[in-house]
Amino acid sequence: MTVKIIKPDTTIYEGPATLIQLPGSNGLFEILENHAPIISSLSAGKIRLQAEEEEKVIEIKAGVVKGQKNEILILVQ
């Protein structure tokens, strides 16, 4: 799936991912390939992104995620 993580002033990450773990308002949740369409708010915490053999961890204060058809857009502060 394709992931784009954007802050108001810059793009943090744009590329493929096999798994994304997000700090949702009601707790952690994961998005895998072919996930059902989703829109959710995010709270302070860490985004964990698995891409091939590499793992990225991004600290956020808050945000929102929108995903459909293997395209995930995450807007964060």
Steps between C-alpha positions, in 0.01 A plus 500: 500500500606861453540727801537877522566667837477879493566777755368851428839609367655181356451143381649261757463177302371398160536145377398136540413324826383155600374598848418823682434516874326821611412659837123535464290705740372173652829311491750354255381349172664362187437534130607222263464463124141484370362655822140619486461877443579690821499852642621546858640761735844445651629598842851566624732203456710316245425387147681175419543438129631171358637524146675189363787431744499853644300637792437870563366654820354852488394694811179704463290735716167442322360437154255323272526203266301424187542176310336333201610277213847450653570876508553635852521873575606607849493867602690568825622773732 
